[in-house]
Amino acid sequence: MILAVLAITALPKFINLNSDAATSVGSGIFSNAQTTIDVYKGTCLARGRDIYEDRSTASNNFNIDGIESSFSASCYPVSTSRNSRAISNARQCYSTLQDLVSTDTLPNITYRWNATGGSSNSTSVTSSYFQSSQEAGYKVFIHQARTFHSYCHFYYLDGVDLTKTPYLLYDADNGVKASGVMDISNGITWSDNLTLYN
C-alpha cells in the first residue's frame, strides 16, 4: 500500500521531468539551427554574396558546403536549389532543418499535409492535429501556410507536453527567425505566429 501511494505521488513528477527534458532537447535543436543560419549568413557575406535589391538580376543560388541560399539570392540557407520559390513544401522545410542542425537526431521521414503526416498548410492547426502527428511518431511538426512559401514553422513534439512545446519560426526569404516555448494545447493560428517574428 505504501508503495502504491509512493508510485501515485512520484509518477506525475517523473512524467514532468521527462517532458521537461524533451522540451530542453527541442529548444537545443532549434537553438543550433538559429546559430547555423547566422553562421551561414556570415560566411556567405564574407565570400562576397550580399542580398540583391533587384531579384531579376540574381544569378544562381549561393552554395556553402552543399547548402543553397534562398531563391532571392540572399544569404539565408535552404535545402533546395530551385529558383522559383525558397521552400515550397513540408519536405523541403524538414530537409532545411536537417541541414541546419547537422545531427542524426532528425531521421529521414516522409511528410504529408495531414494530421498523421506531421504537417499542415492550413491557416490554423488544432490540438488534436498535433496529438495525431505526435502519436504517428513525428519529432517535428511543420506548419506552412499556402501563400507563404519561404516560411517554415517548426514545433518539436517528441515527448513534450503540448503546453511546453519548443518552436522555431524561419522565413528563408528574409532570414527572419523566432524561437521559444509555447502552449499549443489549444491549437495555433498562422496570423498569431507571424506576430512572434523579431
N, CA and C atoms as a LAMMPS dump frame, in Angstrom:
ITEM: TIMESTEP
0
ITEM: NUMBER OF ATOMS
594
ITEM: BOX BOUNDS ff ff ff
-5.0000000000000000e+02 5.0000000000000000e+02
-5.0000000000000000e+02 5.0000000000000000e+02
-5.0000000000000000e+02 5.0000000000000000e+02
ITEM: ATOMS id mol type element x y z
1 1 1 N 0.822 -1.193 0
2 1 2 C 0 0 0
3 1 3 C 0.87 1.263 0
4 2 1 N 1.944 1.22 0.804
5 2 2 C 2.865 2.366 0.848
6 2 3 C 3.505 2.576 -0.521
7 3 1 N 3.885 1.462 -1.158
8 3 2 C 4.486 1.562 -2.485
9 3 3 C 3.504 2.138 -3.504
10 4 1 N 2.253 1.768 -3.387
11 4 2 C 1.243 2.295 -4.307
12 4 3 C 1.076 3.793 -4.131
13 5 1 N 1.066 4.256 -2.889
14 5 2 C 0.937 5.686 -2.607
15 5 3 C 2.154 6.435 -3.148
16 6 1 N 3.335 5.861 -2.944
17 6 2 C 4.56 6.489 -3.451
18 6 3 C 4.543 6.552 -4.985
19 7 1 N 4.069 5.482 -5.596
20 7 2 C 4.022 5.45 -7.058
21 7 3 C 3.062 6.506 -7.594
22 8 1 N 1.929 6.642 -6.946
23 8 2 C 0.94 7.631 -7.377
24 8 3 C 1.489 9.042 -7.222
25 9 1 N 2.26 9.273 -6.162
26 9 2 C 2.828 10.618 -5.93
27 9 3 C 4.026 10.888 -6.831
28 10 1 N 4.847 9.885 -7.06
29 10 2 C 6.094 10.099 -7.805
30 10 3 C 5.891 10.083 -9.321
31 11 1 N 4.903 9.33 -9.799
32 11 2 C 4.718 9.188 -11.242
33 11 3 C 4.507 10.517 -11.961
34 12 1 N 3.619 11.39 -11.493
35 12 2 C 3.464 12.67 -12.191
36 12 3 C 4.751 13.492 -12.238
37 13 1 N 5.529 13.446 -11.165
38 13 2 C 6.798 14.179 -11.151
39 13 3 C 7.764 13.598 -12.173
40 14 1 N 7.783 12.267 -12.277
41 14 2 C 8.651 11.613 -13.251
42 14 3 C 8.243 11.972 -14.671
43 15 1 N 6.934 11.977 -14.93
44 15 2 C 6.433 12.332 -16.259
45 15 3 C 6.795 13.772 -16.589
46 16 1 N 6.649 14.677 -15.611
47 16 2 C 7.011 16.078 -15.82
48 16 3 C 8.496 16.226 -16.127
49 17 1 N 9.347 15.456 -15.434
50 17 2 C 10.788 15.519 -15.691
51 17 3 C 11.102 15.083 -17.116
52 18 1 N 10.451 14.014 -17.571
53 18 2 C 10.67 13.548 -18.945
54 18 3 C 10.226 14.596 -19.962
55 19 1 N 9.067 15.201 -19.715
56 19 2 C 8.559 16.219 -20.62
57 19 3 C 9.472 17.445 -20.632
58 20 1 N 9.952 17.846 -19.449
59 20 2 C 10.866 18.993 -19.368
60 20 3 C 12.168 18.705 -20.113
61 21 1 N 12.647 17.465 -19.995
62 21 2 C 13.871 17.081 -20.709
63 21 3 C 13.638 17.146 -22.215
64 22 1 N 12.471 16.68 -22.671
65 22 2 C 12.156 16.731 -24.103
66 22 3 C 12.072 18.173 -24.592
67 23 1 N 11.495 19.053 -23.77
68 23 2 C 11.425 20.47 -24.126
69 23 3 C 12.826 21.051 -24.265
70 24 1 N 13.723 20.668 -23.365
71 24 2 C 15.112 21.145 -23.44
72 24 3 C 15.813 20.642 -24.696
73 25 1 N 15.568 19.389 -25.057
74 25 2 C 16.174 18.828 -26.268
75 25 3 C 15.698 19.602 -27.496
76 26 1 N 14.387 19.815 -27.596
77 26 2 C 13.839 20.542 -28.737
78 26 3 C 14.355 21.969 -28.808
79 27 1 N 14.422 22.633 -27.655
80 27 2 C 14.937 24.006 -27.624
81 27 3 C 16.395 24.043 -28.073
82 28 1 N 17.168 23.027 -27.664
83 28 2 C 18.574 22.949 -28.059
84 28 3 C 18.736 22.754 -29.561
85 29 1 N 17.916 21.894 -30.14
86 29 2 C 17.972 21.655 -31.588
87 29 3 C 17.663 22.941 -32.346
88 30 1 N 16.629 23.649 -31.919
89 30 2 C 16.247 24.878 -32.608
90 30 3 C 17.255 25.997 -32.383
91 31 1 N 17.887 26.011 -31.22
92 31 2 C 18.945 26.993 -30.969
93 31 3 C 20.134 26.745 -31.897
94 32 1 N 20.496 25.475 -32.089
95 32 2 C 21.573 25.119 -33.016
96 32 3 C 21.231 25.558 -34.439
97 33 1 N 19.973 25.372 -34.831
98 33 2 C 19.547 25.771 -36.178
99 33 3 C 19.701 27.276 -36.365
100 34 1 N 19.308 28.054 -35.362
101 34 2 C 19.434 29.51 -35.465
102 34 3 C 20.888 29.941 -35.57
103 35 1 N 21.752 29.293 -34.795
104 35 2 C 23.181 29.61 -34.852
105 35 3 C 23.73 29.318 -36.246
106 36 1 N 23.322 28.19 -36.831
107 36 2 C 23.786 27.828 -38.17
108 36 3 C 23.306 28.837 -39.208
109 37 1 N 22.075 29.323 -39.079
110 37 2 C 21.567 30.347 -40.003
111 37 3 C 22.46 31.58 -39.942
112 38 1 N 22.832 31.988 -38.728
113 38 2 C 23.682 33.174 -38.556
114 38 3 C 25.087 32.948 -39.106
115 39 1 N 25.653 31.761 -38.847
116 39 2 C 26.996 31.44 -39.349
117 39 3 C 26.981 31.372 -40.876
118 40 1 N 25.946 30.761 -41.433
119 40 2 C 25.807 30.671 -42.892
120 40 3 C 25.777 32.07 -43.498
121 41 1 N 24.978 32.938 -42.921
122 41 2 C 24.875 34.304 -43.444
123 41 3 C 26.236 35.002 -43.378
124 42 1 N 26.928 34.867 -42.24
125 42 2 C 28.242 35.495 -42.099
126 42 3 C 29.235 34.98 -43.121
127 43 1 N 29.234 33.657 -43.329
128 43 2 C 30.137 33.05 -44.307
129 43 3 C 29.799 33.513 -45.716
130 44 1 N 28.52 33.546 -46.023
131 44 2 C 28.051 33.974 -47.338
132 44 3 C 28.46 35.414 -47.612
133 45 1 N 28.244 36.298 -46.647
134 45 2 C 28.612 37.702 -46.826
135 45 3 C 30.125 37.857 -46.958
136 46 1 N 30.875 37.075 -46.173
137 46 2 C 32.336 37.144 -46.236
138 46 3 C 32.855 36.692 -47.6
139 47 1 N 32.12 35.832 -48.254
140 47 2 C 32.512 35.355 -49.584
141 47 3 C 32.003 36.262 -50.693
142 48 1 N 31.376 37.37 -50.32
143 48 2 C 31.006 38.381 -51.301
144 48 3 C 29.611 38.308 -51.849
145 49 1 N 28.738 37.544 -51.24
146 49 2 C 27.37 37.441 -51.753
147 49 3 C 26.423 38.166 -50.807
148 50 1 N 25.914 39.288 -51.239
149 50 2 C 25.016 40.072 -50.403
150 50 3 C 23.587 39.936 -50.927
151 51 1 N 22.646 40.489 -50.219
152 51 2 C 21.249 40.452 -50.634
153 51 3 C 21.07 41.353 -51.849
154 52 1 N 20.415 40.848 -52.873
155 52 2 C 20.189 41.609 -54.092
156 52 3 C 18.958 42.489 -53.928
157 53 1 N 19.077 43.74 -54.328
158 53 2 C 17.917 44.637 -54.311
159 53 3 C 16.955 44.253 -55.429
160 54 1 N 17.491 43.938 -56.59
161 54 2 C 16.673 43.593 -57.739
162 54 3 C 16.795 42.098 -57.99
163 55 1 N 15.771 41.328 -57.651
164 55 2 C 15.847 39.876 -57.775
165 55 3 C 15.948 39.41 -59.216
166 56 1 N 15.555 40.238 -60.163
167 56 2 C 15.636 39.829 -61.567
168 56 3 C 17.088 39.697 -62.017
169 57 1 N 18.017 40.34 -61.307
170 57 2 C 19.429 40.233 -61.673
171 57 3 C 20.147 39.144 -60.881
172 58 1 N 19.431 38.501 -59.99
173 58 2 C 20.071 37.481 -59.146
174 58 3 C 20.467 36.275 -59.981
175 59 1 N 21.682 35.835 -59.787
176 59 2 C 22.156 34.661 -60.517
177 59 3 C 21.828 33.415 -59.7
178 60 1 N 22.504 32.338 -59.98
179 60 2 C 22.231 31.098 -59.277
180 60 3 C 22.434 31.252 -57.773
181 61 1 N 21.807 30.358 -57.046
182 61 2 C 21.895 30.403 -55.59
183 61 3 C 23.329 30.213 -55.121
184 62 1 N 23.618 30.763 -53.967
185 62 2 C 24.924 30.593 -53.343
186 62 3 C 24.955 29.237 -52.666
187 63 1 N 26.117 28.595 -52.625
188 63 2 C 26.224 27.267 -52.051
189 63 3 C 27.399 27.232 -51.069
190 64 1 N 27.123 26.817 -49.831
191 64 2 C 28.178 26.638 -48.831
192 64 3 C 28.049 25.221 -48.293
193 65 1 N 29.047 24.404 -48.539
194 65 2 C 29.069 23.02 -48.068
195 65 3 C 27.788 22.264 -48.413
196 66 1 N 27.284 22.485 -49.613
197 66 2 C 26.111 21.75 -50.072
198 66 3 C 24.779 22.356 -49.69
199 67 1 N 24.77 23.426 -48.924
200 67 2 C 23.521 24.082 -48.552
201 67 3 C 23.351 25.32 -49.412
202 68 1 N 22.218 25.385 -50.113
203 68 2 C 21.947 26.503 -51.015
204 68 3 C 21.421 27.706 -50.246
205 69 1 N 21.541 28.884 -50.873
206 69 2 C 20.88 30.071 -50.337
207 69 3 C 19.474 30.139 -50.909
208 70 1 N 18.655 30.996 -50.344
209 70 2 C 17.27 31.077 -50.793
210 70 3 C 17.17 31.677 -52.188
211 71 1 N 15.987 31.537 -52.8
212 71 2 C 15.801 31.913 -54.199
213 71 3 C 16.01 33.397 -54.437
214 72 1 N 15.971 34.218 -53.387
215 72 2 C 16.144 35.658 -53.567
216 72 3 C 17.609 36.012 -53.772
217 73 1 N 18.47 35 -53.839
218 73 2 C 19.924 35.181 -53.928
219 73 3 C 20.448 35.879 -52.691
220 74 1 N 19.776 35.64 -51.604
221 74 2 C 20.196 36.201 -50.32
222 74 3 C 21.171 35.243 -49.654
223 75 1 N 21.524 35.536 -48.443
224 75 2 C 22.456 34.686 -47.695
225 75 3 C 21.738 33.892 -46.621
226 76 1 N 20.569 33.357 -46.949
227 76 2 C 19.818 32.56 -45.983
228 76 3 C 19.668 31.143 -46.504
229 77 1 N 19.978 30.156 -45.682
230 77 2 C 20.048 28.771 -46.156
231 77 3 C 18.691 28.109 -46.385
232 78 1 N 18.633 27.31 -47.448
233 78 2 C 17.51 26.425 -47.736
234 78 3 C 18.089 25.115 -48.268
235 79 1 N 17.261 24.078 -48.306
236 79 2 C 17.782 22.779 -48.739
237 79 3 C 17.509 22.499 -50.197
238 80 1 N 17.027 23.485 -50.926
239 80 2 C 16.665 23.244 -52.32
240 80 3 C 17.375 24.234 -53.23
241 81 1 N 17.645 23.812 -54.44
242 81 2 C 18.293 24.718 -55.389
243 81 3 C 17.292 25.302 -56.384
244 82 1 N 16.009 25.068 -56.163
245 82 2 C 15.002 25.613 -57.069
246 82 3 C 14.964 27.128 -56.935
247 83 1 N 14.968 27.816 -58.052
248 83 2 C 14.975 29.278 -58.019
249 83 3 C 13.581 29.894 -57.991
250 84 1 N 12.533 29.089 -58.168
251 84 2 C 11.194 29.662 -58.247
252 84 3 C 10.633 30.03 -56.877
253 85 1 N 10.915 29.235 -55.883
254 85 2 C 10.467 29.505 -54.525
255 85 3 C 11.546 29.04 -53.563
256 86 1 N 11.631 29.698 -52.418
257 86 2 C 12.645 29.297 -51.452
258 86 3 C 12.355 27.903 -50.924
259 87 1 N 11.18 27.708 -50.388
260 87 2 C 10.787 26.422 -49.814
261 87 3 C 9.31 26.251 -50.133
262 88 1 N 8.955 25.191 -50.825
263 88 2 C 7.575 25.092 -51.288
264 88 3 C 6.743 24.02 -50.605
265 89 1 N 7.335 23.227 -49.708
266 89 2 C 6.542 22.193 -49.043
267 89 3 C 7.206 21.747 -47.739
268 90 1 N 6.481 20.92 -46.989
269 90 2 C 6.962 20.468 -45.68
270 90 3 C 8.24 19.644 -45.79
271 91 1 N 8.354 18.86 -46.849
272 91 2 C 9.559 18.04 -47.023
273 91 3 C 10.794 18.928 -47.136
274 92 1 N 10.684 20.022 -47.904
275 92 2 C 11.816 20.933 -48.047
276 92 3 C 12.089 21.695 -46.745
277 93 1 N 11.031 22.017 -46
278 93 2 C 11.236 22.628 -44.675
279 93 3 C 12.052 21.69 -43.794
280 94 1 N 11.648 20.426 -43.762
281 94 2 C 12.328 19.456 -42.9
282 94 3 C 13.769 19.229 -43.351
283 95 1 N 13.994 19.137 -44.649
284 95 2 C 15.357 18.97 -45.171
285 95 3 C 16.235 20.155 -44.777
286 96 1 N 15.652 21.344 -44.823
287 96 2 C 16.393 22.538 -44.41
288 96 3 C 16.772 22.438 -42.945
289 97 1 N 15.824 22.025 -42.111
290 97 2 C 16.129 21.869 -40.677
291 97 3 C 17.207 20.816 -40.466
292 98 1 N 17.115 19.697 -41.173
293 98 2 C 18.154 18.66 -41.067
294 98 3 C 19.53 19.221 -41.427
295 99 1 N 19.597 19.999 -42.499
296 99 2 C 20.864 20.603 -42.903
297 99 3 C 21.388 21.57 -41.85
298 100 1 N 20.48 22.3 -41.231
299 100 2 C 20.885 23.307 -40.252
300 100 3 C 21.421 22.699 -38.964
301 101 1 N 20.844 21.597 -38.528
302 101 2 C 21.29 21.025 -37.255
303 101 3 C 22.402 20.003 -37.422
304 102 1 N 22.576 19.472 -38.636
305 102 2 C 23.663 18.527 -38.923
306 102 3 C 23.819 17.479 -37.827
307 103 1 N 22.774 16.784 -37.554
308 103 2 C 22.809 15.774 -36.499
309 103 3 C 21.9 14.611 -36.873
310 104 1 N 22.136 13.473 -36.256
311 104 2 C 21.313 12.302 -36.511
312 104 3 C 20.031 12.307 -35.69
313 105 1 N 19.807 13.364 -34.916
314 105 2 C 18.61 13.403 -34.075
315 105 3 C 17.338 13.597 -34.891
316 106 1 N 17.469 14.002 -36.148
317 106 2 C 16.299 14.184 -37.005
318 106 3 C 16.385 13.207 -38.175
319 107 1 N 15.817 12.018 -38.009
320 107 2 C 15.917 10.997 -39.062
321 107 3 C 15.091 11.364 -40.28
322 108 1 N 15.401 10.732 -41.404
323 108 2 C 14.611 10.937 -42.612
324 108 3 C 13.206 10.387 -42.39
325 109 1 N 12.222 11.175 -42.749
326 109 2 C 10.826 10.779 -42.556
327 109 3 C 9.997 11.48 -43.624
328 110 1 N 8.92 10.845 -44.056
329 110 2 C 8.064 11.41 -45.091
330 110 3 C 7.002 12.309 -44.465
331 111 1 N 6.844 13.503 -45.018
332 111 2 C 5.818 14.439 -44.545
333 111 3 C 4.681 14.516 -45.556
334 112 1 N 3.453 14.592 -45.036
335 112 2 C 2.267 14.784 -45.859
336 112 3 C 1.409 15.851 -45.184
337 113 1 N 0.588 16.546 -45.967
338 113 2 C -0.27 17.594 -45.416
339 113 3 C -1.498 16.983 -44.742
340 114 1 N -1.296 16.266 -43.646
341 114 2 C -2.437 15.773 -42.866
342 114 3 C -2 15.486 -41.432
343 115 1 N -2.967 15.192 -40.576
344 115 2 C -2.704 15.067 -39.137
345 115 3 C -1.7 13.964 -38.825
346 116 1 N -1.765 12.847 -39.518
347 116 2 C -0.817 11.773 -39.25
348 116 3 C 0.419 11.885 -40.141
349 117 1 N 0.51 12.967 -40.905
350 117 2 C 1.64 13.184 -41.802
351 117 3 C 2.614 14.233 -41.317
352 118 1 N 2.397 14.761 -40.104
353 118 2 C 3.38 15.645 -39.49
354 118 3 C 3.4 17.081 -39.969
355 119 1 N 2.413 17.496 -40.761
356 119 2 C 2.455 18.874 -41.251
357 119 3 C 1.069 19.371 -41.645
358 120 1 N 0.974 20.683 -41.761
359 120 2 C -0.273 21.302 -42.193
360 120 3 C 0.038 22.559 -42.998
361 121 1 N -0.786 22.821 -44.015
362 121 2 C -0.675 24.077 -44.744
363 121 3 C -1.955 24.9 -44.598
364 122 1 N -2.726 24.622 -43.545
365 122 2 C -3.937 25.383 -43.24
366 122 3 C -3.566 26.609 -42.408
367 123 1 N -4.478 27.546 -42.32
368 123 2 C -4.201 28.755 -41.536
369 123 3 C -4.276 28.504 -40.04
370 124 1 N -4.896 27.403 -39.635
371 124 2 C -4.922 27.058 -38.21
372 124 3 C -4.73 25.556 -38.043
373 125 1 N -4.192 25.182 -36.891
374 125 2 C -3.951 23.772 -36.582
375 125 3 C -4.525 23.505 -35.197
376 126 1 N -5.339 22.473 -35.068
377 126 2 C -5.962 22.144 -33.785
378 126 3 C -5.032 21.299 -32.926
379 127 1 N -5.338 21.228 -31.635
380 127 2 C -4.52 20.421 -30.723
381 127 3 C -4.6 18.944 -31.101
382 128 1 N -5.771 18.479 -31.553
383 128 2 C -5.889 17.066 -31.941
384 128 3 C -5.007 16.744 -33.151
385 129 1 N -4.808 17.713 -34.011
386 129 2 C -3.921 17.56 -35.169
387 129 3 C -2.49 17.327 -34.689
388 130 1 N -2.05 18.144 -33.723
389 130 2 C -0.713 17.964 -33.137
390 130 3 C -0.587 16.607 -32.46
391 131 1 N -1.612 16.234 -31.693
392 131 2 C -1.572 14.953 -30.977
393 131 3 C -1.484 13.779 -31.95
394 132 1 N -2.224 13.855 -33.056
395 132 2 C -2.18 12.781 -34.058
396 132 3 C -0.788 12.66 -34.667
397 133 1 N -0.155 13.797 -34.961
398 133 2 C 1.204 13.763 -35.51
399 133 3 C 2.199 13.24 -34.479
400 134 1 N 1.992 13.627 -33.231
401 134 2 C 2.861 13.145 -32.146
402 134 3 C 2.731 11.633 -32.008
403 135 1 N 1.502 11.136 -32.028
404 135 2 C 1.263 9.691 -31.917
405 135 3 C 1.784 8.93 -33.132
406 136 1 N 1.833 9.589 -34.281
407 136 2 C 2.35 8.951 -35.503
408 136 3 C 3.882 8.909 -35.52
409 137 1 N 4.518 9.493 -34.493
410 137 2 C 5.975 9.391 -34.363
411 137 3 C 6.764 10.546 -34.933
412 138 1 N 6.119 11.651 -35.251
413 138 2 C 6.844 12.809 -35.774
414 138 3 C 7.505 13.585 -34.64
415 139 1 N 8.819 13.739 -34.736
416 139 2 C 9.548 14.535 -33.75
417 139 3 C 9.272 16.019 -33.943
418 140 1 N 9.149 16.42 -35.201
419 140 2 C 8.964 17.829 -35.529
420 140 3 C 7.716 17.971 -36.4
421 141 1 N 6.833 18.867 -35.99
422 141 2 C 5.651 19.203 -36.779
423 141 3 C 5.976 20.447 -37.59
424 142 1 N 5.511 20.487 -38.844
425 142 2 C 5.8 21.616 -39.724
426 142 3 C 4.505 22.287 -40.146
427 143 1 N 4.471 23.606 -39.97
428 143 2 C 3.314 24.403 -40.385
429 143 3 C 3.792 25.401 -41.434
430 144 1 N 3.121 25.396 -42.575
431 144 2 C 3.479 26.311 -43.658
432 144 3 C 2.2 26.697 -44.39
433 145 1 N 1.807 27.949 -44.274
434 145 2 C 0.578 28.397 -44.938
435 145 3 C 0.756 28.391 -46.448
436 146 1 N -0.334 28.2 -47.164
437 146 2 C -0.282 28.036 -48.62
438 146 3 C 0.354 29.207 -49.349
439 147 1 N 0.179 30.404 -48.856
440 147 2 C 0.672 31.584 -49.57
441 147 3 C 2.002 32.112 -49.038
442 148 1 N 2.615 31.413 -48.097
443 148 2 C 3.883 31.861 -47.511
444 148 3 C 4.952 30.808 -47.78
445 149 1 N 5.421 30.738 -49.022
446 149 2 C 6.275 29.616 -49.411
447 149 3 C 7.701 29.676 -48.891
448 150 1 N 8.15 30.793 -48.401
449 150 2 C 9.509 30.81 -47.871
450 150 3 C 9.533 30.574 -46.36
451 151 1 N 8.357 30.423 -45.755
452 151 2 C 8.263 30.269 -44.306
453 151 3 C 8.19 28.805 -43.899
454 152 1 N 8.898 28.468 -42.829
455 152 2 C 8.779 27.149 -42.212
456 152 3 C 8.62 27.354 -40.709
457 153 1 N 7.537 26.86 -40.165
458 153 2 C 7.317 26.93 -38.723
459 153 3 C 7.445 25.516 -38.162
460 154 1 N 8.384 25.345 -37.245
461 154 2 C 8.7 24.038 -36.681
462 154 3 C 8.25 23.971 -35.222
463 155 1 N 7.682 22.825 -34.826
464 155 2 C 7.267 22.583 -33.437
465 155 3 C 7.818 21.223 -33.029
466 156 1 N 8.565 21.185 -31.942
467 156 2 C 9.184 19.937 -31.504
468 156 3 C 8.182 19.147 -30.668
469 157 1 N 7.802 17.959 -31.124
470 157 2 C 6.761 17.163 -30.466
471 157 3 C 7.266 15.966 -29.695
472 158 1 N 8.488 15.543 -29.908
473 158 2 C 8.978 14.267 -29.382
474 158 3 C 9.025 14.253 -27.851
475 159 1 N 7.99 13.678 -27.233
476 159 2 C 7.967 13.517 -25.785
477 159 3 C 7.569 14.747 -24.998
478 160 1 N 7.174 15.817 -25.674
479 160 2 C 6.859 17.045 -24.943
480 160 3 C 5.393 17.087 -24.518
481 161 1 N 5.148 17.832 -23.464
482 161 2 C 3.798 18.219 -23.076
483 161 3 C 3.442 19.383 -23.997
484 162 1 N 2.308 19.314 -24.659
485 162 2 C 1.96 20.334 -25.644
486 162 3 C 1.825 21.731 -25.041
487 163 1 N 1.767 21.823 -23.72
488 163 2 C 1.726 23.152 -23.098
489 163 3 C 3.119 23.773 -23.033
490 164 1 N 4.159 22.967 -23.3
491 164 2 C 5.547 23.459 -23.275
492 164 3 C 6.286 22.962 -24.513
493 165 1 N 5.849 23.447 -25.67
494 165 2 C 6.387 22.979 -26.943
495 165 3 C 7.413 23.958 -27.505
496 166 1 N 8.649 23.505 -27.732
497 166 2 C 9.638 24.363 -28.385
498 166 3 C 9.222 24.641 -29.83
499 167 1 N 9.491 25.853 -30.295
500 167 2 C 9.17 26.203 -31.675
501 167 3 C 10.302 27.006 -32.29
502 168 1 N 10.386 26.927 -33.607
503 168 2 C 11.299 27.75 -34.398
504 168 3 C 10.53 28.21 -35.62
505 169 1 N 10.442 29.512 -35.806
506 169 2 C 9.808 30.097 -36.972
507 169 3 C 10.921 30.651 -37.856
508 170 1 N 10.92 30.296 -39.134
509 170 2 C 12.009 30.697 -40.029
510 170 3 C 11.449 31.17 -41.357
511 171 1 N 11.831 32.382 -41.757
512 171 2 C 11.492 32.932 -43.069
513 171 3 C 12.774 32.947 -43.9
514 172 1 N 12.897 31.999 -44.803
515 172 2 C 14.128 31.847 -45.591
516 172 3 C 14.316 32.962 -46.6
517 173 1 N 13.278 33.713 -46.897
518 173 2 C 13.395 34.806 -47.849
519 173 3 C 14.127 35.994 -47.225
520 174 1 N 13.799 36.292 -45.974
521 174 2 C 14.378 37.464 -45.306
522 174 3 C 15.309 37.119 -44.152
523 175 1 N 15.457 35.836 -43.85
524 175 2 C 16.336 35.428 -42.768
525 175 3 C 15.795 35.721 -41.388
526 176 1 N 14.522 36.061 -41.303
527 176 2 C 13.929 36.38 -40.006
528 176 3 C 13.587 35.081 -39.297
529 177 1 N 13.798 35.049 -37.987
530 177 2 C 13.523 33.843 -37.219
531 177 3 C 13.052 34.201 -35.818
532 178 1 N 12.375 33.281 -35.2
533 178 2 C 11.916 33.454 -33.82
534 178 3 C 11.847 32.072 -33.196
535 179 1 N 12.094 32.007 -31.899
536 179 2 C 12.005 30.714 -31.23
537 179 3 C 11.627 30.918 -29.778
538 180 1 N 11.275 29.829 -29.145
539 180 2 C 10.893 29.856 -27.741
540 180 3 C 10.101 28.612 -27.411
541 181 1 N 9.311 28.705 -26.37
542 181 2 C 8.444 27.613 -25.945
543 181 3 C 7.032 28.168 -25.855
544 182 1 N 6.072 27.454 -26.416
545 182 2 C 4.683 27.943 -26.389
546 182 3 C 3.717 26.823 -26.044
547 183 1 N 2.538 27.224 -25.657
548 183 2 C 1.445 26.304 -25.381
549 183 3 C 0.658 26.109 -26.677
550 184 1 N 0.717 24.889 -27.233
551 184 2 C -0.044 24.604 -28.451
552 184 3 C -1.198 23.64 -28.153
553 185 1 N -1.491 23.456 -26.871
554 185 2 C -2.531 22.5 -26.484
555 185 3 C -3.924 22.951 -26.914
556 186 1 N -4.085 24.216 -27.256
557 186 2 C -5.364 24.71 -27.778
558 186 3 C -5.271 25.025 -29.264
559 187 1 N -4.213 24.563 -29.911
560 187 2 C -4.008 24.811 -31.327
561 187 3 C -3.277 26.124 -31.574
562 188 1 N -3.027 26.412 -32.852
563 188 2 C -2.323 27.637 -33.251
564 188 3 C -2.991 28.228 -34.475
565 189 1 N -2.721 29.502 -34.72
566 189 2 C -3.142 30.13 -35.965
567 189 3 C -1.92 30.752 -36.616
568 190 1 N -1.931 30.78 -37.928
569 190 2 C -0.806 31.328 -38.69
570 190 3 C -0.613 32.805 -38.365
571 191 1 N -1.698 33.562 -38.322
572 191 2 C -1.591 35.007 -38.098
573 191 3 C -1.011 35.323 -36.721
574 192 1 N -1.392 34.561 -35.689
575 192 2 C -0.824 34.788 -34.356
576 192 3 C 0.676 34.529 -34.348
577 193 1 N 1.105 33.478 -35.037
578 193 2 C 2.52 33.139 -35.024
579 193 3 C 3.367 34.115 -35.829
580 194 1 N 2.786 34.755 -36.835
581 194 2 C 3.536 35.763 -37.574
582 194 3 C 3.92 36.937 -36.671
583 195 1 N 3.147 37.192 -35.635
584 195 2 C 3.459 38.311 -34.72
585 195 3 C 4.653 37.996 -33.831
586 196 1 N 5.105 36.75 -33.798
587 196 2 C 6.239 36.37 -32.954
588 196 3 C 7.585 36.678 -33.578
589 197 1 N 7.604 36.968 -34.885
590 197 2 C 8.881 37.262 -35.532
591 197 3 C 9.493 38.538 -34.965
592 198 1 N 10.826 38.527 -34.849
593 198 2 C 11.542 39.695 -34.321
594 198 3 C 11.465 40.868 -35.276
